Amino acid sequence: MNKLLIVDDEDAMRRLLRINLADRYEILDTGNSDQALAIAMQNKPNAILLDLRMPNYSGFELCRTLKS
C-alpha cells in the first residue's frame, strides 16, 4: 500500500483526510513541520499533502527543503 504523509496544523483537517483516504493509503500525519521532515526522511512516503500556511515553518519552506 502506498504511503501518504498529511501535514496540517489543524487536527480536524488531518482527521477528515485520514478518514477519507485510509482505505487507499497508509496514512502518516503530523501538525508540526519539523516532525514532518523527520517522518518524510524516515518513511519515504509516495505522496505528501501539505498545508502551505503553517506557523513557524511554512509549507512552501518545507516543500523546498524536501525537494533539495
Contacts in CASP RR format, 6 or more apart in sequence:
PFRMAT RR
TARGET T0000
AUTHOR 0000-0000-0000
METHOD contacts of the structure
MODEL  1
MNKLLIVDDEDAMRRLLRINLADRYEILDTGNSDQALAIAMQNKPNAILL
DLRMPNYSGFELCRTLKS
1 24 0 8 1.000
1 25 0 8 1.000
1 26 0 8 1.000
2 24 0 8 1.000
2 25 0 8 1.000
2 26 0 8 1.000
2 45 0 8 1.000
2 46 0 8 1.000
2 47 0 8 1.000
3 25 0 8 1.000
3 26 0 8 1.000
3 27 0 8 1.000
3 28 0 8 1.000
3 43 0 8 1.000
3 44 0 8 1.000
3 45 0 8 1.000
3 46 0 8 1.000
3 47 0 8 1.000
4 21 0 8 1.000
4 25 0 8 1.000
4 26 0 8 1.000
4 27 0 8 1.000
4 28 0 8 1.000
4 45 0 8 1.000
4 46 0 8 1.000
4 47 0 8 1.000
4 48 0 8 1.000
4 49 0 8 1.000
5 28 0 8 1.000
5 29 0 8 1.000
5 30 0 8 1.000
5 36 0 8 1.000
5 39 0 8 1.000
5 40 0 8 1.000
5 43 0 8 1.000
5 45 0 8 1.000
5 47 0 8 1.000
5 48 0 8 1.000
5 49 0 8 1.000
6 14 0 8 1.000
6 17 0 8 1.000
6 18 0 8 1.000
6 27 0 8 1.000
6 28 0 8 1.000
6 29 0 8 1.000
6 30 0 8 1.000
6 48 0 8 1.000
6 49 0 8 1.000
7 29 0 8 1.000
7 30 0 8 1.000
7 31 0 8 1.000
7 33 0 8 1.000
7 36 0 8 1.000
7 48 0 8 1.000
7 49 0 8 1.000
7 50 0 8 1.000
7 51 0 8 1.000
7 54 0 8 1.000
7 59 0 8 1.000
7 62 0 8 1.000
8 14 0 8 1.000
8 17 0 8 1.000
8 29 0 8 1.000
8 31 0 8 1.000
8 49 0 8 1.000
8 50 0 8 1.000
8 51 0 8 1.000
8 54 0 8 1.000
9 31 0 8 1.000
9 32 0 8 1.000
9 51 0 8 1.000
9 54 0 8 1.000
9 55 0 8 1.000
10 51 0 8 1.000
11 31 0 8 1.000
13 51 0 8 1.000
14 29 0 8 1.000
14 31 0 8 1.000
17 27 0 8 1.000
17 29 0 8 1.000
17 49 0 8 1.000
18 27 0 8 1.000
18 29 0 8 1.000
21 27 0 8 1.000
25 46 0 8 1.000
25 47 0 8 1.000
28 39 0 8 1.000
28 43 0 8 1.000
28 45 0 8 1.000
30 36 0 8 1.000
30 39 0 8 1.000
31 54 0 8 1.000
33 54 0 8 1.000
33 56 0 8 1.000
33 57 0 8 1.000
33 58 0 8 1.000
33 59 0 8 1.000
33 61 0 8 1.000
33 62 0 8 1.000
34 56 0 8 1.000
34 57 0 8 1.000
36 48 0 8 1.000
36 50 0 8 1.000
36 62 0 8 1.000
37 62 0 8 1.000
37 65 0 8 1.000
37 66 0 8 1.000
39 45 0 8 1.000
40 48 0 8 1.000
40 66 0 8 1.000
48 66 0 8 1.000
50 59 0 8 1.000
50 62 0 8 1.000
50 63 0 8 1.000
51 59 0 8 1.000
52 58 0 8 1.000
52 59 0 8 1.000
52 60 0 8 1.000
53 59 0 8 1.000
54 62 0 8 1.000
END
